[in-house]
Amino acid sequence: MNPLTEQEIRAAFVNCSKGEAKRLNIPHDLADRPWSDLDFFGWRDPQAPDRAYLVAELDGRIQALALRNSPSGSWQTRRSMCSLCVTTHTGGVSLLVAPKAGKAGKQGNSVGAYICSDLACSLYVRGKKDAGIGGRPHETLTVEEKIERTMANLSAFVAKVVA
């Protein structure tokens, strides 16, 4: 992924207002992120732990989503699998819910997915971060194929949000 600026990130949100995008907390250490190892950039809001955000370049366009932890999405003792990168964690996967874009979102409609709580899918797929015992199932896919699958899963999720 190419490095992004704060302005690019704020302008990319598809499921919140410009005012909300202007007020959300974006990490100040963007220059220090491992951009070359990221397929998408995700972070948790340190001032609002139930909020998370992710930004990806899909179909040549930068798109960002505002997400919230589902109230029932805090499985701290059960093993769960990320629906994006297929990494399993004990307590490390959250049900993250995105308000739909446009009129549907204003009516309260949303889409959810089980995603690595730390949004570090790219690092798990590349083996740069360890999810613990049983974190990555043995697969015969190459790293490139795992990255493609992760991005296809992310693209499908984003498509549901903007539909």
C-alpha positions in Angstrom: 0.0 0.0 0.0 1.2 3.5 -0.8 1.7 5.8 2.2 -1.4 8.0 2.9 -1.7 11.5 4.4 -4.2 12.6 7.0 -6.0 14.6 4.4 -6.3 11.6 2.0 -7.6 9.4 4.8 -10.2 12.0 5.9 -11.4 12.5 2.3 -11.8 8.8 1.7 -14.6 7.9 4.2 -17.6 6.5 2.5 -19.9 5.8 5.5 -19.7 8.9 7.6 -20.2 12.7 7.1 -17.4 15.0 6.3 -17.8 16.5 9.7 -17.5 13.1 11.4 -14.4 12.4 9.2 -12.9 15.7 10.2 -13.3 14.9 14.0 -12.2 11.3 14.1 -8.7 10.5 15.5 -6.1 9.6 12.9 -2.8 8.3 14.2 -0.1 10.9 14.2 2.7 8.4 13.3 1.6 7.8 9.7 5.2 8.3 8.4 6.3 5.4 10.7 3.8 2.8 9.5 5.1 -0.2 7.6 3.2 0.8 4.4 5.0 -1.7 2.2 3.7 -4.5 4.3 0.1 -3.2 4.5 -2.7 -4.2 2.1 -5.0 -1.9 4.1 -4.4 0.5 6.9 -6.5 -0.1 10.0 -6.5 1.4 13.5 -8.4 1.7 16.8 -9.3 5.0 18.2 -7.4 5.3 21.5 -9.9 7.7 22.9 -12.9 5.6 21.9 -11.9 1.9 22.1 -15.2 0.7 20.5 -14.3 2.6 17.3 -12.1 1.4 14.6 -11.3 2.6 11.0 -9.8 1.1 7.9 -8.6 2.5 4.7 -7.8 0.6 1.5 -7.2 1.3 -2.2 -9.8 -0.7 -4.0 -10.4 -0.5 -7.8 -7.9 2.4 -8.0 -9.8 4.4 -5.4 -9.0 5.1 -1.7 -11.9 4.1 0.4 -12.2 4.3 4.2 -14.7 2.9 6.6 -15.8 3.9 10.1 -16.4 0.8 12.2 -17.7 0.1 15.7 -17.4 -3.0 18.0 -20.7 -4.8 18.2 -21.9 -4.9 21.8 -22.0 -8.7 21.5 -18.7 -8.8 19.6 -16.3 -9.2 22.5 -15.5 -12.9 22.6 -12.6 -12.9 24.9 -12.3 -16.6 25.5 -13.5 -18.2 22.3 -11.4 -19.0 19.3 -12.6 -17.0 16.3 -11.4 -16.6 12.8 -11.0 -13.3 10.9 -13.3 -13.2 7.9 -10.7 -11.2 6.0 -7.3 -12.9 6.5 -8.4 -16.3 7.9 -6.3 -15.9 11.1 -7.7 -17.5 14.2 -7.3 -15.9 17.6 -8.5 -16.5 21.2 -10.1 -13.1 22.0 -8.4 -11.4 19.1 -11.3 -11.2 16.7 -14.1 -8.7 17.0 -17.4 -8.3 15.3 -16.9 -4.9 13.7 -20.0 -3.2 12.3 -20.0 -0.5 9.6 -22.9 1.8 9.0 -24.0 1.5 5.4 -23.2 4.4 3.1 -25.8 7.0 2.1 -29.5 6.8 2.8 -29.4 3.2 4.1 -26.8 4.2 6.7 -28.9 7.2 7.8 -31.8 4.8 8.3 -29.6 2.7 10.7 -28.7 -0.1 8.3 -25.2 -1.7 8.9 -23.0 -4.5 7.8 -20.7 -6.5 10.1 -17.7 -8.8 9.8 -15.5 -10.7 12.2 -12.1 -9.0 11.8 -8.8 -9.2 13.7 -9.3 -6.8 16.6 -6.0 -5.0 16.0 -6.7 -4.8 12.2 -3.3 -6.2 11.5 -4.4 -8.7 8.9 -1.7 -7.8 6.5 1.0 -8.5 9.1 -0.5 -11.9 10.0 -0.8 -13.0 6.4 2.9 -12.1 5.8 4.0 -13.8 9.0 5.3 -10.5 10.4 3.0 -10.7 13.4 2.2 -13.9 15.4 -1.4 -14.6 16.5 -0.3 -17.3 18.9 -0.9 -21.0 18.9 -3.0 -22.0 15.9 -3.1 -18.5 14.6 -2.6 -19.3 11.0 -4.0 -22.6 9.7 -1.6 -24.5 7.5 -2.3 -23.8 3.8 -0.7 -24.5 0.5 -1.4 -21.0 -0.8 1.5 -18.7 -1.4 1.7 -15.4 0.6 0.7 -13.6 -2.6 -2.4 -15.8 -2.9 -3.3 -15.2 0.8 -2.9 -11.4 0.2 -5.2 -11.7 -2.8 -7.8 -13.6 -0.8 -7.6 -11.1 2.0 -8.1 -8.2 -0.4 -11.0 -10.0 -2.1 -12.7 -10.5 1.2 -12.1 -6.9 2.2 -13.4 -5.7 -1.2 -16.6 -7.8 -0.8 -17.1 -6.3 2.7 -16.6 -2.7 1.4 -19.0 -3.4 -1.5 -21.7 -4.4 1.0 -21.2 -1.1 2.9 -21.4 1.1 -0.2 -24.3 -0.9 -1.8 
